Amino acid sequence: MQIPVVDIFAGPGGLGEGLSAFLPRPMARQPPFRIAISAEMETNAAKTLRLRAFFRQFTPGHAPASYYEYVAGRAVQPWTIATKSEWLAAGEEARQLKLGVPEDDEILSARINSIAKLDQPWVLIGGPPCQAYSLVGRARNRGIAGYRPEDDERYVLYKHYLKLVNRFRPAVFVMENVKGLLSAKVNGTYVFPEIAEGLERPGGRNGPRYRLIPLVMPKAGLDAAHLDPRSYVLRAETLGVPQARHRVILLGISEEIYSGPGMFLKPDEHRVTVSDVIGRLPRRRSGVTDQQIGNWSEFADGVLSRAAHATKDLEVAVKLEKLAGGFGKRDPGTGGPWTPGPVEPDSVPEHLRSWLIDPRLDGILNHEVRDHMTSDFERYAFVSAFGQVHGRSPRGAKEFPRSLYPQHKNWKSGKFIDRFKVQLADHPSSTVTSHLCKDGHYFIHPDPSQLRSLSVREAARLQTFPDNYFFEGTRGAQFKQVGNAVPPWMARQIAGVVYSYLKP
């Protein structure tokens, strides 16, 4: 019998995808975990969840052709009369619910109650929205007149999590949040100790008891975890994810089933790089927002040439001039929700190849890029060429050509030295964030000739979402979903630790 999983604050489903796909043995007949219900309040993410829930109704490799027709834009719905029952089942699994709304709480509680009544263990997972705890979010909040953290409801969203743990007593829970949670304060007091204590004793003196276990064995031993909250930080780049993403993962094991440590994750020194996973994706180009262009190659040559003349860095200038002189006549195209053509898997590391690539796809999903104004094209050309030459991004006004300074009042203040940041081809990316929905300045493509920020699919690959994972909504909504998610490949490894405490 499969172990039920309840996924709250689910986003597009990264954490749930990892648990759903985990197999304890390569030839196991079925995954040990199944999503009983996933709850997400945002409309587009909820649609993505339902579509993926439909995909998972079928054994791997046997999703219906109608699914592939839908994600390719050749069908108006992913199901047919023959698969309507699976579509309805997916609707029961993936629900658009907002915790704290009485009617929605009632629906969620009824579903969890039906699971908790069963004579078997179950798992609660989820990451309460983290903007209030993130370093960027806290800096932004400090600039709001009269802002008080204690009045921000986002600081207490985790209490919905606590209530469910106390009331329904899952055998195991997994709560994810940003690293900034460890340093966040309310009224001068760190919030992490309160959250940790609440999760260990969610009902106070008379409630259930849980043991918080780090996913990686601390160097000082298991007993030292409580003395150093950093023990609960998981570094995605050490687990085969092509992204330097550091997140607090709190794994709670009920004292009723805890009989000693289960397995621990073993970080690896090898790093998967940006080029490993996006280097062979089809080339794309951005649209131009502030002028009409007739010939893309001529426009691109002009951008590269002007960027070369702007910089005093001779090596960067030479690289840009060479690109401008031989850019080529082929227009890479602006792309769209569906980019036809086969995927070249050669550069993808072995452990991610079958995970990411679906041979049934005859194109690339969500490989859309945003439009840019001409001045940003020139900045992107300079920054990506600088990255190839120096192995890092230029640091703000000190290293940017004066003619390429953006029209920002605080550009010279030193507060935004990474305002324009290239993702280096031979390193893991920086943390993929939901800020991608606003602009791509922090996520410039490493290839100077493409003159753009990352596409939705490239961001999704850095997050290790399978290529057949389709994100619903506008491009901005897709970027937001991808940036808010837990990398599924990392979640799959977390599932192995959870299973070590629950396996028969």
Buried (B, 14 or more C-beta within 10 A) or exposed (E): EEBBBBBBBBBBBBBBBBBBBBBEEEEEEEBBBBBBBBBBBBEBBBBBBBBBBBBBBEEEEEBBEBBBBBBBEEBEEBBBEEBEEBBEBBEEBBBBBBBEEEEBBEBBBEBBEEBBEEEEBBBBBBBBBBBBBBEEBBEEBEEEEEEEBEEBEBBBBBBBBBBBBBBBBBBBBBBBBBBBBBEBEBEEEBBBEEBBEBBBBBBEEEBBBBBBBBBBBBEEEBEEBBEBBEBBBBBBBBBBBBBBBBBBBBBBBBEEEBEEBBBBBEEEEEBBBBBBBBBEBBBBBBEBEEEEEEEBBEBBBBBBBBBBBBBEBEEBBEBBBBBBEEBEEEEBEBBBBBBEEEBEBEBBBEEBEEBBBBEEBEBBBBBBBBEBEBBBBBBBBBBBBBBBBBEEBBBBBEBBBEEBBBEEEEBEEEEBBEBBBBBBBEBBBBBBBBBBBEBBBBBBBBBBBBBBBBBBBBBBBBBBBBBBBBBBBEBBBBBBBBBBBBBBBBBBBBBBBBBEBBEE
